[in-house]
Amino acid sequence: MNSDEKVKEKIREVSKNGKISCRAAHKVARELNVPVRKVGKLINQLNLKIVACELGCF
């Protein structure tokens, strides 16, 4: 399994009902030592919605 697939697997684990919180996305990035931008890209590929955005953008 490549690194993108590992990140996607973790994202799927923490997402619920097609959504993931901004805080959870940042936690995934920290835990897997990958850039937040990469996590965001993969969240988009999985067609998940980011909720409770800490910047208020989503």
C-alpha distance matrix in Angstrom:
0.0 3.8 6.7 8.2 6.0 6.7 10.1 10.6 10.1 12.6 14.8 15.1 16.0 18.8 20.1 23.0 24.7 22.9 23.8 22.5 25.0 25.2 25.3 22.1 20.3 21.8 20.8 17.1 17.5 19.5 17.3 14.1 16.4 15.7 18.6 20.1 20.4 16.7 16.5 19.5 18.1 15.0 17.6 19.7 17.0 16.7 20.6 21.2 24.5 24.9 27.9 30.1 29.5 31.1 32.5 33.9 32.4 30.6
3.8 0.0 3.8 5.6 5.4 6.4 8.9 10.1 10.8 12.8 14.5 15.5 16.9 19.1 20.2 23.4 25.2 22.9 23.4 21.9 24.1 23.7 24.1 21.3 18.9 20.1 19.6 16.0 15.6 17.7 16.2 12.7 14.2 13.0 15.7 17.5 17.5 13.7 14.2 17.2 15.6 13.1 16.2 18.0 15.5 16.0 19.7 20.4 23.5 23.7 26.9 29.0 27.9 29.3 30.4 32.1 30.4 28.9
6.7 3.8 0.0 3.8 5.4 5.0 6.3 8.6 9.8 10.8 12.4 14.3 15.5 17.0 18.3 21.8 23.9 21.6 21.5 19.6 21.3 20.6 20.8 18.2 15.8 16.6 16.2 12.7 11.9 14.1 12.9 9.2 10.6 9.2 12.0 13.9 14.3 10.7 11.1 14.4 13.3 11.1 14.1 16.3 14.6 15.1 18.7 18.9 21.5 21.2 24.3 26.1 24.9 26.0 27.1 29.0 27.5 26.3
8.2 5.6 3.8 0.0 3.8 5.4 5.1 6.1 8.6 10.0 10.4 12.2 14.3 15.6 16.2 19.6 21.3 18.6 18.7 17.1 19.2 18.6 19.4 16.9 14.1 15.5 15.8 12.1 11.6 14.6 13.9 10.5 12.0 9.7 11.5 12.6 12.4 8.6 8.8 11.6 10.1 7.6 10.8 12.7 10.8 11.5 15.0 15.6 18.3 18.4 21.7 23.9 22.6 24.1 25.1 26.6 24.8 23.4
6.0 5.4 5.4 3.8 0.0 3.8 5.4 4.9 6.0 8.6 9.7 10.4 12.3 14.4 15.1 18.2 19.8 17.5 18.2 17.0 19.6 19.7 20.4 17.3 15.1 17.1 16.8 12.9 13.4 16.2 14.7 11.7 14.1 12.5 14.7 15.3 15.5 11.8 11.1 13.7 12.4 9.1 11.6 13.7 11.4 11.0 14.8 15.3 18.5 19.0 22.2 24.6 23.9 25.7 26.9 28.2 26.5 24.6
6.7 6.4 5.0 5.4 3.8 0.0 3.8 5.5 5.1 6.4 8.7 9.9 10.7 12.8 14.4 17.7 19.9 18.1 18.3 16.5 18.6 18.7 18.7 15.5 13.8 15.3 14.3 10.5 11.4 13.6 11.5 8.6 11.6 10.9 13.7 14.5 15.5 12.2 10.9 14.2 13.8 10.7 12.6 15.5 13.8 13.1 16.7 16.4 19.2 19.1 21.9 23.8 23.3 24.7 26.4 27.8 26.7 24.9
10.1 8.9 6.3 5.1 5.4 3.8 0.0 3.8 5.4 5.2 6.2 8.6 9.9 10.9 12.2 15.8 18.1 16.0 15.5 13.4 15.3 15.1 15.3 12.4 10.2 11.9 11.4 7.6 8.2 11.1 9.8 7.2 9.9 8.5 10.8 11.0 12.1 9.0 7.2 10.5 10.7 7.8 9.4 12.6 11.7 11.1 14.4 13.7 16.2 15.7 18.5 20.4 19.6 21.0 22.6 24.1 22.9 21.3
10.6 10.1 8.6 6.1 4.9 5.5 3.8 0.0 3.8 5.4 5.0 6.1 8.6 10.1 10.3 13.6 15.4 13.1 13.4 12.1 14.8 15.2 16.1 12.9 10.9 13.5 13.3 9.7 11.0 14.1 13.0 10.9 13.5 11.8 13.4 12.8 13.3 10.3 8.1 10.4 10.1 6.5 7.6 10.5 9.1 7.8 11.3 11.0 14.0 14.4 17.3 19.8 19.3 21.4 22.9 23.8 22.4 20.3
10.1 10.8 9.8 8.6 6.0 5.1 5.4 3.8 0.0 3.8 5.4 5.2 6.3 9.0 10.1 13.0 15.1 13.7 14.3 13.0 15.8 16.8 17.1 13.5 12.4 15.0 13.9 10.3 12.5 15.0 12.9 11.2 14.6 13.8 16.0 15.5 16.6 13.7 11.2 13.7 13.9 10.2 10.7 13.8 12.4 10.3 13.7 13.0 16.0 16.4 18.8 21.1 21.2 23.1 25.1 26.0 25.0 22.6
12.6 12.8 10.8 10.0 8.6 6.4 5.2 5.4 3.8 0.0 3.8 5.4 5.0 6.5 8.6 12.0 14.9 13.7 13.3 11.2 13.3 14.2 13.9 10.2 9.6 11.9 10.3 7.0 9.8 11.8 9.7 8.9 12.4 12.1 14.3 13.5 15.4 13.0 10.1 12.8 13.9 10.8 10.6 14.3 13.8 11.8 14.7 13.1 15.4 15.0 17.0 18.7 18.9 20.4 22.7 23.8 23.3 21.2
14.8 14.5 12.4 10.4 9.7 8.7 6.2 5.0 5.4 3.8 0.0 3.8 5.4 5.4 6.0 9.7 12.2 10.5 9.8 7.9 10.4 11.4 11.9 8.5 7.4 10.5 10.0 7.0 9.6 12.4 11.3 10.7 13.6 12.5 13.7 12.1 13.5 11.6 8.2 10.0 11.4 8.4 7.3 11.0 11.1 8.9 11.4 9.4 11.6 11.3 13.6 15.7 15.8 17.8 19.9 20.6 19.9 17.6
15.1 15.5 14.3 12.2 10.4 9.9 8.6 6.1 5.2 5.4 3.8 0.0 3.8 5.6 5.2 7.9 10.0 8.9 9.5 8.8 12.1 14.0 14.6 11.1 10.7 14.0 13.3 10.5 13.4 16.0 14.5 13.9 17.0 16.0 17.4 15.7 16.8 14.8 11.5 12.9 13.7 10.4 9.0 12.1 11.6 8.5 10.9 9.2 12.0 12.7 14.7 17.2 17.9 20.3 22.5 22.7 21.9 19.1
16.0 16.9 15.5 14.3 12.3 10.7 9.9 8.6 6.3 5.0 5.4 3.8 0.0 3.8 5.8 8.1 11.1 11.1 11.1 9.9 12.4 14.6 14.3 10.5 11.2 14.1 12.4 10.1 13.5 15.3 13.2 13.4 16.9 16.7 18.4 17.0 18.8 16.9 13.5 15.3 16.7 13.5 12.1 15.5 15.3 12.3 14.5 12.3 14.5 14.5 15.8 17.7 18.8 20.8 23.4 23.8 23.6 21.0
18.8 19.1 17.0 15.6 14.4 12.8 10.9 10.1 9.0 6.5 5.4 5.6 3.8 0.0 3.8 6.6 10.2 10.2 9.0 7.0 8.9 11.2 10.7 7.1 8.6 11.4 9.9 8.5 12.1 13.7 12.3 13.3 16.3 16.1 17.3 15.2 17.3 16.2 12.5 13.8 16.0 13.4 11.3 14.8 15.6 12.8 14.3 11.3 12.6 11.9 12.7 14.1 15.4 17.2 20.1 20.5 20.6 18.1
20.1 20.2 18.3 16.2 15.1 14.4 12.2 10.3 10.1 8.6 6.0 5.2 5.8 3.8 0.0 3.8 6.8 6.5 5.5 4.6 7.8 10.6 11.3 8.2 9.0 12.6 12.1 10.8 13.9 16.1 15.3 15.8 18.6 17.7 18.3 15.7 17.2 16.2 12.5 12.9 14.8 12.5 9.6 12.6 13.6 10.5 11.2 8.0 9.3 9.4 10.3 12.6 14.1 16.6 19.1 18.9 18.6 15.7
23.0 23.4 21.8 19.6 18.2 17.7 15.8 13.6 13.0 12.0 9.7 7.9 8.1 6.6 3.8 0.0 3.8 5.5 5.3 6.5 9.3 12.7 13.6 10.9 12.3 15.8 15.2 14.4 17.5 19.6 18.7 19.5 22.3 21.4 21.9 19.2 20.5 19.7 16.1 16.0 17.8 15.6 12.4 14.8 15.8 12.4 12.3 9.2 9.9 10.7 10.7 13.0 15.3 18.1 20.6 19.7 19.7 16.4
24.7 25.2 23.9 21.3 19.8 19.9 18.1 15.4 15.1 14.9 12.2 10.0 11.1 10.2 6.8 3.8 0.0 3.8 5.5 8.4 11.4 14.8 16.3 14.1 14.9 18.5 18.5 17.5 20.4 22.8 22.1 22.5 25.3 24.0 24.2 21.3 22.1 21.4 18.0 17.2 18.6 16.5 13.3 14.7 15.7 12.2 11.3 8.7 9.4 11.3 11.3 14.1 16.5 19.7 21.7 20.3 19.9 16.3
22.9 22.9 21.6 18.6 17.5 18.1 16.0 13.1 13.7 13.7 10.5 8.9 11.1 10.2 6.5 5.5 3.8 0.0 3.8 7.1 10.5 13.3 15.4 13.3 13.2 17.0 17.5 16.1 18.5 21.4 21.0 21.0 23.4 21.7 21.6 18.8 19.1 18.3 15.2 14.1 15.2 13.2 9.9 11.0 12.0 8.8 7.5 5.0 6.3 8.9 10.1 13.5 15.0 18.4 20.0 18.8 17.8 14.2
23.8 23.4 21.5 18.7 18.2 18.3 15.5 13.4 14.3 13.3 9.8 9.5 11.1 9.0 5.5 5.3 5.5 3.8 0.0 3.8 6.8 9.7 11.9 10.2 10.4 14.0 14.8 14.0 16.3 18.9 19.1 19.5 21.6 20.0 19.6 16.5 17.1 17.0 13.6 12.3 14.3 12.9 9.2 10.8 12.8 10.1 8.9 5.3 4.7 5.8 6.5 9.8 11.4 14.7 16.5 15.5 14.8 11.4
22.5 21.9 19.6 17.1 17.0 16.5 13.4 12.1 13.0 11.2 7.9 8.8 9.9 7.0 4.6 6.5 8.4 7.1 3.8 0.0 3.8 6.6 8.4 6.5 6.8 10.3 11.1 10.6 12.9 15.3 15.6 16.3 18.3 17.0 16.6 13.5 14.7 14.7 11.1 10.4 13.1 11.8 8.4 10.9 13.2 10.9 10.6 6.9 6.3 5.1 6.0 8.4 9.5 12.3 14.6 14.3 14.0 11.2
25.0 24.1 21.3 19.2 19.6 18.6 15.3 14.8 15.8 13.3 10.4 12.1 12.4 8.9 7.8 9.3 11.4 10.5 6.8 3.8 0.0 3.8 5.3 5.1 6.3 8.7 9.8 10.7 12.6 14.4 15.3 16.7 18.2 17.1 16.4 12.9 14.6 15.5 12.0 11.2 14.5 14.0 10.8 13.1 15.9 14.2 13.7 10.0 8.3 5.4 4.7 5.4 6.6 8.9 11.7 11.6 12.2 10.0
25.2 23.7 20.6 18.6 19.7 18.7 15.1 15.2 16.8 14.2 11.4 14.0 14.6 11.2 10.6 12.7 14.8 13.3 9.7 6.6 3.8 0.0 3.8 5.5 5.1 6.3 8.7 10.0 10.8 12.6 14.3 15.6 16.3 15.1 13.7 10.0 11.8 13.4 10.4 9.3 13.0 13.4 10.7 12.8 15.9 15.0 14.7 11.5 9.7 6.0 6.2 5.9 4.9 6.4 8.9 9.8 10.3 9.2
25.3 24.1 20.8 19.4 20.4 18.7 15.3 16.1 17.1 13.9 11.9 14.6 14.3 10.7 11.3 13.6 16.3 15.4 11.9 8.4 5.3 3.8 0.0 3.8 5.4 5.2 6.2 8.7 10.0 10.6 12.2 14.3 15.1 14.8 13.9 10.7 13.5 14.8 11.8 11.8 15.5 15.4 13.2 15.9 18.6 17.5 17.7 14.3 12.9 9.5 9.1 7.8 7.5 7.4 10.7 12.2 13.4 12.7
22.1 21.3 18.2 16.9 17.3 15.5 12.4 12.9 13.5 10.2 8.5 11.1 10.5 7.1 8.2 10.9 14.1 13.3 10.2 6.5 5.1 5.5 3.8 0.0 3.8 5.4 4.9 6.2 8.7 9.8 10.3 12.2 13.8 13.6 13.6 10.8 13.5 13.9 10.4 11.1 14.5 13.5 11.3 14.6 16.7 15.1 15.9 12.6 12.1 9.4 9.7 9.8 10.1 10.9 13.9 15.1 15.8 14.3
20.3 18.9 15.8 14.1 15.1 13.8 10.2 10.9 12.4 9.6 7.4 10.7 11.2 8.6 9.0 12.3 14.9 13.2 10.4 6.8 6.3 5.1 5.4 3.8 0.0 3.8 5.4 5.1 6.4 8.8 10.0 10.8 12.0 10.8 10.4 7.4 9.8 10.2 6.7 7.5 10.9 10.2 8.5 11.7 13.8 12.9 13.9 11.1 11.0 8.3 10.0 10.7 9.9 10.9 13.1 14.6 14.5 13.2
21.8 20.1 16.6 15.5 17.1 15.3 11.9 13.5 15.0 11.9 10.5 14.0 14.1 11.4 12.6 15.8 18.5 17.0 14.0 10.3 8.7 6.3 5.2 5.4 3.8 0.0 3.8 5.4 5.1 6.3 8.7 10.1 10.2 9.7 8.9 6.2 9.5 10.6 8.0 9.1 12.6 12.6 11.6 14.5 16.7 16.3 17.3 14.7 14.3 11.2 12.3 12.0 10.5 10.3 12.5 14.8 15.1 14.7
20.8 19.6 16.2 15.8 16.8 14.3 11.4 13.3 13.9 10.3 10.0 13.3 12.4 9.9 12.1 15.2 18.5 17.5 14.8 11.1 9.8 8.7 6.2 4.9 5.4 3.8 0.0 3.8 5.4 5.1 6.0 8.5 9.6 10.2 10.8 9.0 12.6 12.8 10.0 11.9 15.1 14.3 13.3 16.7 18.4 17.4 18.9 16.1 16.1 13.4 14.2 13.8 13.2 12.9 15.6 17.8 18.4 17.7
17.1 16.0 12.7 12.1 12.9 10.5 7.6 9.7 10.3 7.0 7.0 10.5 10.1 8.5 10.8 14.4 17.5 16.1 14.0 10.6 10.7 10.0 8.7 6.2 5.1 5.4 3.8 0.0 3.8 5.5 5.2 6.0 8.1 8.2 9.6 8.4 11.5 10.6 7.6 10.3 12.9 11.4 11.0 14.6 15.7 14.7 16.8 14.4 15.3 13.2 14.9 15.4 14.8 15.3 17.6 19.5 19.4 18.3
17.5 15.6 11.9 11.6 13.4 11.4 8.2 11.0 12.5 9.8 9.6 13.4 13.5 12.1 13.9 17.5 20.4 18.5 16.3 12.9 12.6 10.8 10.0 8.7 6.4 5.1 5.4 3.8 0.0 3.8 5.6 5.4 5.6 5.0 6.0 5.4 8.8 8.2 6.3 9.3 11.7 11.1 11.5 14.7 15.8 15.8 17.8 15.9 16.6 14.3 16.3 16.7 15.2 15.2 17.0 19.4 19.0 18.5
19.5 17.7 14.1 14.6 16.2 13.6 11.1 14.1 15.0 11.8 12.4 16.0 15.3 13.7 16.1 19.6 22.8 21.4 18.9 15.3 14.4 12.6 10.6 9.8 8.8 6.3 5.1 5.5 3.8 0.0 3.8 5.6 5.0 6.7 8.0 8.1 11.8 11.6 10.1 12.9 15.4 14.9 15.2 18.4 19.6 19.4 21.4 19.2 19.6 17.0 18.4 18.1 16.8 16.1 18.1 20.9 21.1 20.9
17.3 16.2 12.9 13.9 14.7 11.5 9.8 13.0 12.9 9.7 11.3 14.5 13.2 12.3 15.3 18.7 22.1 21.0 19.1 15.6 15.3 14.3 12.2 10.3 10.0 8.7 6.0 5.2 5.6 3.8 0.0 3.8 5.6 8.1 10.6 10.9 14.3 13.3 11.4 14.6 16.8 15.4 15.8 19.3 20.0 19.2 21.6 19.5 20.5 18.3 19.7 19.7 19.0 18.6 21.1 23.4 23.7 23.0
14.1 12.7 9.2 10.5 11.7 8.6 7.2 10.9 11.2 8.9 10.7 13.9 13.4 13.3 15.8 19.5 22.5 21.0 19.5 16.3 16.7 15.6 14.3 12.2 10.8 10.1 8.5 6.0 5.4 5.6 3.8 0.0 3.8 5.6 9.0 10.2 12.9 11.1 9.8 13.5 14.9 13.3 14.6 17.9 18.0 17.6 20.5 18.9 20.4 18.7 20.7 21.3 20.3 20.3 22.3 24.7 24.3 23.5
16.4 14.2 10.6 12.0 14.1 11.6 9.9 13.5 14.6 12.4 13.6 17.0 16.9 16.3 18.6 22.3 25.3 23.4 21.6 18.3 18.2 16.3 15.1 13.8 12.0 10.2 9.6 8.1 5.6 5.0 5.6 3.8 0.0 3.8 6.9 9.1 11.8 10.5 10.3 13.7 15.1 14.5 16.0 18.9 19.3 19.6 22.2 20.8 21.9 19.8 21.9 22.2 20.5 20.1 21.7 24.5 24.1 23.9
15.7 13.0 9.2 9.7 12.5 10.9 8.5 11.8 13.8 12.1 12.5 16.0 16.7 16.1 17.7 21.4 24.0 21.7 20.0 17.0 17.1 15.1 14.8 13.6 10.8 9.7 10.2 8.2 5.0 6.7 8.1 5.6 3.8 0.0 3.8 6.5 8.4 6.8 7.4 10.7 11.6 11.4 13.3 15.8 16.2 17.0 19.5 18.5 19.6 17.8 20.3 21.0 19.1 19.1 20.1 22.8 21.8 21.6
18.6 15.7 12.0 11.5 14.7 13.7 10.8 13.4 16.0 14.3 13.7 17.4 18.4 17.3 18.3 21.9 24.2 21.6 19.6 16.6 16.4 13.7 13.9 13.6 10.4 8.9 10.8 9.6 6.0 8.0 10.6 9.0 6.9 3.8 0.0 3.8 5.3 5.3 6.7 8.8 10.1 11.1 12.7 14.6 15.7 17.0 18.9 17.9 18.5 16.3 18.9 19.5 17.0 16.9 17.3 20.1 19.0 19.3
20.1 17.5 13.9 12.6 15.3 14.5 11.0 12.8 15.5 13.5 12.1 15.7 17.0 15.2 15.7 19.2 21.3 18.8 16.5 13.5 12.9 10.0 10.7 10.8 7.4 6.2 9.0 8.4 5.4 8.1 10.9 10.2 9.1 6.5 3.8 0.0 3.8 5.4 5.0 6.2 8.7 9.9 10.4 12.5 14.3 15.3 16.6 15.1 15.2 12.8 15.2 15.8 13.2 13.3 13.9 16.5 15.4 15.6
20.4 17.5 14.3 12.4 15.5 15.5 12.1 13.3 16.6 15.4 13.5 16.8 18.8 17.3 17.2 20.5 22.1 19.1 17.1 14.7 14.6 11.8 13.5 13.5 9.8 9.5 12.6 11.5 8.8 11.8 14.3 12.9 11.8 8.4 5.3 3.8 0.0 3.8 5.4 5.0 6.2 8.7 9.8 10.7 12.5 14.4 15.4 14.7 14.9 13.0 16.0 17.0 14.2 14.8 14.5 16.8 14.9 15.1
16.7 13.7 10.7 8.6 11.8 12.2 9.0 10.3 13.7 13.0 11.6 14.8 16.9 16.2 16.2 19.7 21.4 18.3 17.0 14.7 15.5 13.4 14.8 13.9 10.2 10.6 12.8 10.6 8.2 11.6 13.3 11.1 10.5 6.8 5.3 5.4 3.8 0.0 3.8 5.3 5.0 6.3 8.6 9.9 10.6 12.4 14.3 14.1 15.2 14.0 17.3 18.9 16.5 17.5 17.7 19.7 17.8 17.3
16.5 14.2 11.1 8.8 11.1 10.9 7.2 8.1 11.2 10.1 8.2 11.5 13.5 12.5 12.5 16.1 18.0 15.2 13.6 11.1 12.0 10.4 11.8 10.4 6.7 8.0 10.0 7.6 6.3 10.1 11.4 9.8 10.3 7.4 6.7 5.0 5.4 3.8 0.0 3.8 5.4 5.2 6.1 8.7 9.8 10.5 12.4 11.4 12.5 11.2 14.3 15.9 14.1 15.4 16.3 18.0 16.5 15.5
19.5 17.2 14.4 11.6 13.7 14.2 10.5 10.4 13.7 12.8 10.0 12.9 15.3 13.8 12.9 16.0 17.2 14.1 12.3 10.4 11.2 9.3 11.8 11.1 7.5 9.1 11.9 10.3 9.3 12.9 14.6 13.5 13.7 10.7 8.8 6.2 5.0 5.3 3.8 0.0 3.8 5.4 5.0 6.3 8.7 9.9 10.6 9.7 10.1 8.8 12.2 14.1 12.0 13.7 13.9 15.3 13.3 12.2
18.1 15.6 13.3 10.1 12.4 13.8 10.7 10.1 13.9 13.9 11.4 13.7 16.7 16.0 14.8 17.8 18.6 15.2 14.3 13.1 14.5 13.0 15.5 14.5 10.9 12.6 15.1 12.9 11.7 15.4 16.8 14.9 15.1 11.6 10.1 8.7 6.2 5.0 5.4 3.8 0.0 3.8 5.5 5.2 6.4 8.8 9.9 10.4 11.7 11.4 15.1 17.5 15.4 17.3 17.1 18.3 15.7 14.6
15.0 13.1 11.1 7.6 9.1 10.7 7.8 6.5 10.2 10.8 8.4 10.4 13.5 13.4 12.5 15.6 16.5 13.2 12.9 11.8 14.0 13.4 15.4 13.5 10.2 12.6 14.3 11.4 11.1 14.9 15.4 13.3 14.5 11.4 11.1 9.9 8.7 6.3 5.2 5.4 3.8 0.0 3.8 5.3 4.9 6.2 8.6 9.0 11.3 11.6 15.3 17.9 16.5 18.7 19.2 20.1 17.9 16.2
17.6 16.2 14.1 10.8 11.6 12.6 9.4 7.6 10.7 10.6 7.3 9.0 12.1 11.3 9.6 12.4 13.3 9.9 9.2 8.4 10.8 10.7 13.2 11.3 8.5 11.6 13.3 11.0 11.5 15.2 15.8 14.6 16.0 13.3 12.7 10.4 9.8 8.6 6.1 5.0 5.5 3.8 0.0 3.8 5.4 5.1 6.3 5.6 7.6 8.0 11.7 14.6 13.6 16.2 16.9 17.4 15.4 13.2
19.7 18.0 16.3 12.7 13.7 15.5 12.6 10.5 13.8 14.3 11.0 12.1 15.5 14.8 12.6 14.8 14.7 11.0 10.8 10.9 13.1 12.8 15.9 14.6 11.7 14.5 16.7 14.6 14.7 18.4 19.3 17.9 18.9 15.8 14.6 12.5 10.7 9.9 8.7 6.3 5.2 5.3 3.8 0.0 3.8 5.3 4.9 6.0 7.7 9.0 12.8 15.9 14.6 17.5 17.5 17.5 14.9 12.7
17.0 15.5 14.6 10.8 11.4 13.8 11.7 9.1 12.4 13.8 11.1 11.6 15.3 15.6 13.6 15.8 15.7 12.0 12.8 13.2 15.9 15.9 18.6 16.7 13.8 16.7 18.4 15.7 15.8 19.6 20.0 18.0 19.3 16.2 15.7 14.3 12.5 10.6 9.8 8.7 6.4 4.9 5.4 3.8 0.0 3.8 5.4 7.8 10.6 12.3 16.0 19.3 18.2 21.0 21.1 21.3 18.7 16.4
16.7 16.0 15.1 11.5 11.0 13.1 11.1 7.8 10.3 11.8 8.9 8.5 12.3 12.8 10.5 12.4 12.2 8.8 10.1 10.9 14.2 15.0 17.5 15.1 12.9 16.3 17.4 14.7 15.8 19.4 19.2 17.6 19.6 17.0 17.0 15.3 14.4 12.4 10.5 9.9 8.8 6.2 5.1 5.3 3.8 0.0 3.8 5.5 9.1 11.2 14.6 18.0 17.6 20.6 21.4 21.3 19.1 16.3
20.6 19.7 18.7 15.0 14.8 16.7 14.4 11.3 13.7 14.7 11.4 10.9 14.5 14.3 11.2 12.3 11.3 7.5 8.9 10.6 13.7 14.7 17.7 15.9 13.9 17.3 18.9 16.8 17.8 21.4 21.6 20.5 22.2 19.5 18.9 16.6 15.4 14.3 12.4 10.6 9.9 8.6 6.3 4.9 5.4 3.8 0.0 3.8 6.7 9.7 12.8 16.5 16.3 19.7 20.1 19.4 17.0 14.0
21.2 20.4 18.9 15.6 15.3 16.4 13.7 11.0 13.0 13.1 9.4 9.2 12.3 11.3 8.0 9.2 8.7 5.0 5.3 6.9 10.0 11.5 14.3 12.6 11.1 14.7 16.1 14.4 15.9 19.2 19.5 18.9 20.8 18.5 17.9 15.1 14.7 14.1 11.4 9.7 10.4 9.0 5.6 6.0 7.8 5.5 3.8 0.0 3.8 6.6 9.4 13.1 13.3 16.7 17.6 16.9 15.1 11.8
24.5 23.5 21.5 18.3 18.5 19.2 16.2 14.0 16.0 15.4 11.6 12.0 14.5 12.6 9.3 9.9 9.4 6.3 4.7 6.3 8.3 9.7 12.9 12.1 11.0 14.3 16.1 15.3 16.6 19.6 20.5 20.4 21.9 19.6 18.5 15.2 14.9 15.2 12.5 10.1 11.7 11.3 7.6 7.7 10.6 9.1 6.7 3.8 0.0 3.8 6.3 10.0 10.3 13.9 14.6 13.4 11.8 8.3
24.9 23.7 21.2 18.4 19.0 19.1 15.7 14.4 16.4 15.0 11.3 12.7 14.5 11.9 9.4 10.7 11.3 8.9 5.8 5.1 5.4 6.0 9.5 9.4 8.3 11.2 13.4 13.2 14.3 17.0 18.3 18.7 19.8 17.8 16.3 12.8 13.0 14.0 11.2 8.8 11.4 11.6 8.0 9.0 12.3 11.2 9.7 6.6 3.8 0.0 3.8 7.0 6.7 10.2 11.3 10.6 9.4 6.5
27.9 26.9 24.3 21.7 22.2 21.9 18.5 17.3 18.8 17.0 13.6 14.7 15.8 12.7 10.3 10.7 11.3 10.1 6.5 6.0 4.7 6.2 9.1 9.7 10.0 12.3 14.2 14.9 16.3 18.4 19.7 20.7 21.9 20.3 18.9 15.2 16.0 17.3 14.3 12.2 15.1 15.3 11.7 12.8 16.0 14.6 12.8 9.4 6.3 3.8 0.0 3.8 5.4 8.9 10.5 9.1 9.3 6.3
30.1 29.0 26.1 23.9 24.6 23.8 20.4 19.8 21.1 18.7 15.7 17.2 17.7 14.1 12.6 13.0 14.1 13.5 9.8 8.4 5.4 5.9 7.8 9.8 10.7 12.0 13.8 15.4 16.7 18.1 19.7 21.3 22.2 21.0 19.5 15.8 17.0 18.9 15.9 14.1 17.5 17.9 14.6 15.9 19.3 18.0 16.5 13.1 10.0 7.0 3.8 0.0 3.8 6.3 8.7 7.4 9.1 7.5
29.5 27.9 24.9 22.6 23.9 23.3 19.6 19.3 21.2 18.9 15.8 17.9 18.8 15.4 14.1 15.3 16.5 15.0 11.4 9.5 6.6 4.9 7.5 10.1 9.9 10.5 13.2 14.8 15.2 16.8 19.0 20.3 20.5 19.1 17.0 13.2 14.2 16.5 14.1 12.0 15.4 16.5 13.6 14.6 18.2 17.6 16.3 13.3 10.3 6.7 5.4 3.8 0.0 3.8 5.3 5.1 6.3 5.8
31.1 29.3 26.0 24.1 25.7 24.7 21.0 21.4 23.1 20.4 17.8 20.3 20.8 17.2 16.6 18.1 19.7 18.4 14.7 12.3 8.9 6.4 7.4 10.9 10.9 10.3 12.9 15.3 15.2 16.1 18.6 20.3 20.1 19.1 16.9 13.3 14.8 17.5 15.4 13.7 17.3 18.7 16.2 17.5 21.0 20.6 19.7 16.7 13.9 10.2 8.9 6.3 3.8 0.0 3.8 5.6 7.9 8.9
32.5 30.4 27.1 25.1 26.9 26.4 22.6 22.9 25.1 22.7 19.9 22.5 23.4 20.1 19.1 20.6 21.7 20.0 16.5 14.6 11.7 8.9 10.7 13.9 13.1 12.5 15.6 17.6 17.0 18.1 21.1 22.3 21.7 20.1 17.3 13.9 14.5 17.7 16.3 13.9 17.1 19.2 16.9 17.5 21.1 21.4 20.1 17.6 14.6 11.3 10.5 8.7 5.3 3.8 0.0 3.8 5.5 8.0
33.9 32.1 29.0 26.6 28.2 27.8 24.1 23.8 26.0 23.8 20.6 22.7 23.8 20.5 18.9 19.7 20.3 18.8 15.5 14.3 11.6 9.8 12.2 15.1 14.6 14.8 17.8 19.5 19.4 20.9 23.4 24.7 24.5 22.8 20.1 16.5 16.8 19.7 18.0 15.3 18.3 20.1 17.4 17.5 21.3 21.3 19.4 16.9 13.4 10.6 9.1 7.4 5.1 5.6 3.8 0.0 3.8 5.8
32.4 30.4 27.5 24.8 26.5 26.7 22.9 22.4 25.0 23.3 19.9 21.9 23.6 20.6 18.6 19.7 19.9 17.8 14.8 14.0 12.2 10.3 13.4 15.8 14.5 15.1 18.4 19.4 19.0 21.1 23.7 24.3 24.1 21.8 19.0 15.4 14.9 17.8 16.5 13.3 15.7 17.9 15.4 14.9 18.7 19.1 17.0 15.1 11.8 9.4 9.3 9.1 6.3 7.9 5.5 3.8 0.0 3.8
30.6 28.9 26.3 23.4 24.6 24.9 21.3 20.3 22.6 21.2 17.6 19.1 21.0 18.1 15.7 16.4 16.3 14.2 11.4 11.2 10.0 9.2 12.7 14.3 13.2 14.7 17.7 18.3 18.5 20.9 23.0 23.5 23.9 21.6 19.3 15.6 15.1 17.3 15.5 12.2 14.6 16.2 13.2 12.7 16.4 16.3 14.0 11.8 8.3 6.5 6.3 7.5 5.8 8.9 8.0 5.8 3.8 0.0
